[in-house]
Amino acid sequence: MTDRESGTGFEPLRYHQATKHSPSSVRRGTHRIDRKDPPEQFKRYLELAPISLPAPAPDTGYPTSRAITGRPADPRPLDLAELTRLVVCAAGIKRIRAQAGAEPIYLRTYASAGALYPIEVYLACAGVDGLGDGVYHYSPLDEALRLVRPGDPRPFLMRACGNRPSIGRAPVTAVLSGIPWRTNWKYQARGYRHLFWDAGMLAANLLALCASGGHSCEVVLGFVDSELDALVGIDGHSELSVCLIPIGFDEAAGAGAEPSTGPAAQVHHPVGRISFHQREYPEVTEAHLNTALQSCAKAQLWQQDPFPNQAPPPSDFAFTGIEQVIRKRGSKGSFSRAPIPADDLEGIIVASTYSLPCDWGEDLTQVGLVVNAVSGLEPGAYSAVWGMQQIALGNLRERAQFLCLEQKLGGDAAATLFLLTDLEDATTTLGARSYRAAQLNAGIVGGRIYLCTYGCGLGATGLTFYDDEVRNLFQTQAEPMLVVAVGA
Ligand SMILES: Cc1cc2nc3c(=O)[nH]c(=O)nc-3n(C[C@H](O)[C@H](O)[C@H](O)COP(=O)(O)O)c2cc1C
C-alpha cells in the first residue's frame, strides 16, 4: 500500500493480464460483433436545448512542434469564440464516411480505435465572456453546448480534486468522460484500456491547441470519482469520468475559488438509448472501482507537481500550423516502405515525450521501437529511453508485423513505436490509480506522435498488439500500452 492512495496496484494488474492479446487468445476468440445493434456515436440529451457555438476564433497557425511541447504563444482572451476554437478543433467532426446500409461514421479530429469514439467532453465554465457559468456538454454533431448544471462549478471541482490550485483558478475545465459500451461492443473487456487511449488522443489535441492560444493547461487524474461523476451528471458505470484539463489558470486568472463544503448533488437528464442490447463486463467495472479515489484526502495525496523537463525543448522541426495539422491528420491505411529521415524520427520521439503537464509527477511512458527504414539508422529494435540503444539488429519487418496483431502496417512502417510502462514499478510507487495514468500517458504520447508525424509531412497510425510478444522483443518487464507506426 502506498501513501498516495488506497489501492495496492495488484488489482489493475490482474485486469491488465486478463485483457492481453496473444496469438492463441485471438485465434480462440469467439466474440461476434453485433453489427445490427451498434452503439450510438453521440450522446443525445432528450430535454436540453442546444446552445449553438459561435464562429471559432481564427486559427493561430502556431508551429506544430512548439504547440506539442507546450511552449505557449502570446495569450489570447479565453472567450466563447476561443473556447469554440479549442473544443471544435480538438474533438469535432472532420469528415463523414458513408457506410452501405448503416449510419455514416462521423470521423473526428482525433484518432480512435475502430472509430468508435467512446469519449464525451464537458466544459465546466466560470467567467467566460459570452457564456453563463455552468457545466456544459459539448455535442460535436450539432456543434452546440447543452447546459447540464447552472452556476459556478469551481467550488465543487476544487473539492473533488483535493484543492488543486489550477482547478480553482481556471475559467474553463474540460472534463473527459468515457462510455465503456461504445468500445466494449467491439473490443470487449479490453475496451476499458481504450477509454484512456482515446482520451489521450483528444487530450493531445487540446493541450497543443491551448499552447497555441497561450493558455496554461494540465491533465488532472486526482479527483474523487463519485463527486466528479455527480457534478457532470453521469452514473460512473455506463459513463465514467476519465480526466480533467483545467485551462487558463495562470496568475491573471485571480486567486481562485474556495472548495465547497459538500459534494455537488447528482444531476440527471434523460438521454437517448445507446444500443438495444448491452453486455456487462464485470472486469471493467472492477478495474474502474479498484482504481477509484474515494475521498478528497486521497485525491490530494495523489497530486504532484508536473514532472520537470529532462532536456531542453527540441528545436522546431514541424512548422505547419497546429490547426491545419489536426484537421488533416488521419490514420494511414498503408505505408510505402520508403525511408524517413533520422532527424524527423528523433524530433517526433523527443517532442512527443517532452514534459507532459500533469498531476502524476513522472513520465510513465518509455519508447521502444522497431526501425525498418530510417536513413542513418541500422534496422533493428531500439530503446529510446536515453538516446537510441540497440537491442537487436537486423530486418525485423516480419516480426513487427506479427507483434501488431499480424497487421501489415506494423511491418511496412518506417518505424513502429511501442509505448511501454513498467506497471509494477508505477503501481508500487503511485498506487492503483497509476494504472489509469499509465494508459492515459501513453494515449497522450500517441496523440502527440500522430501530430508531430503529420506536422513533418509523414503519416502515422495507432495499432493494437500482442502484449507479451512485445515484451519478449524488447527484453523488458515493462508492458506495452499502445503502438503507433510512422512512415512515408
Ligand atoms: C488506440 C488506437 C488503436 C488503433 N488500432 C488500430 C489497428 O490496430 N489497426 C488499424 O488499422 N487502425 C488502428 N487505429 C486507427 C483507427 O482505426 C482510426 O483512428 C479510426 O478509424 C479513425 O480514423 P482517423 O484516425 O483516420 O481519423 C487505432 C487508433 C487508435 C487511437
The ligand as a MOL file (V3000), in Angstrom:
LIG
                    3D

  0  0  0     0  0            999 V3000
M  V30 BEGIN CTAB
M  V30 COUNTS 31 33 0 0 0
M  V30 BEGIN ATOM
M  V30 1 C -5.5210 3.3650 -29.7260 0
M  V30 2 C -5.7200 3.1560 -31.2030 0
M  V30 3 C -5.5540 1.8890 -31.7260 0
M  V30 4 C -5.7410 1.6920 -33.0980 0
M  V30 5 N -5.5350 0.4330 -33.6100 0
M  V30 6 C -5.6200 0.2530 -34.9470 0
M  V30 7 C -5.3290 -1.0310 -35.5140 0
M  V30 8 O -4.9990 -1.9870 -34.7930 0
M  V30 9 N -5.3940 -1.1550 -36.8630 0
M  V30 10 C -5.7270 -0.1010 -37.6850 0
M  V30 11 O -5.7480 -0.2780 -38.9140 0
M  V30 12 N -6.0320 1.1170 -37.1660 0
M  V30 13 C -5.9730 1.3160 -35.8340 0
M  V30 14 N -6.2390 2.5630 -35.2920 0
M  V30 15 C -6.6430 3.6800 -36.1750 0
M  V30 16 C -8.1710 3.8820 -36.1260 0
M  V30 17 O -8.8000 2.8730 -36.8540 0
M  V30 18 C -8.5140 5.2820 -36.6650 0
M  V30 19 O -8.0380 6.2220 -35.7450 0
M  V30 20 C -10.0020 5.4690 -36.8380 0
M  V30 21 O -10.5080 4.6550 -37.8640 0
M  V30 22 C -10.3250 6.9340 -37.1590 0
M  V30 23 O -9.7130 7.3260 -38.3530 0
M  V30 24 P -8.6490 8.5130 -38.4330 0
M  V30 25 O -7.5690 8.2380 -37.4250 0
M  V30 26 O -8.1470 8.4640 -39.8540 0
M  V30 27 O -9.3450 9.7930 -38.1260 0
M  V30 28 C -6.0870 2.7800 -33.9410 0
M  V30 29 C -6.2620 4.0420 -33.3730 0
M  V30 30 C -6.0790 4.2300 -32.0240 0
M  V30 31 C -6.2650 5.5970 -31.4450 0
M  V30 END ATOM
M  V30 BEGIN BOND
M  V30 1 1 1 2
M  V30 2 1 2 3
M  V30 3 2 2 30
M  V30 4 2 3 4
M  V30 5 1 4 5
M  V30 6 1 4 28
M  V30 7 2 5 6
M  V30 8 1 6 7
M  V30 9 1 6 13
M  V30 10 2 7 8
M  V30 11 1 7 9
M  V30 12 1 9 10
M  V30 13 2 10 11
M  V30 14 1 10 12
M  V30 15 2 12 13
M  V30 16 1 13 14
M  V30 17 1 14 15
M  V30 18 1 14 28
M  V30 19 1 15 16
M  V30 20 1 16 17
M  V30 21 1 16 18
M  V30 22 1 18 19
M  V30 23 1 18 20
M  V30 24 1 20 21
M  V30 25 1 20 22
M  V30 26 1 22 23
M  V30 27 1 23 24
M  V30 28 2 24 25
M  V30 29 1 24 26
M  V30 30 1 24 27
M  V30 31 2 28 29
M  V30 32 1 29 30
M  V30 33 1 30 31
M  V30 END BOND
M  V30 END CTAB
M  END
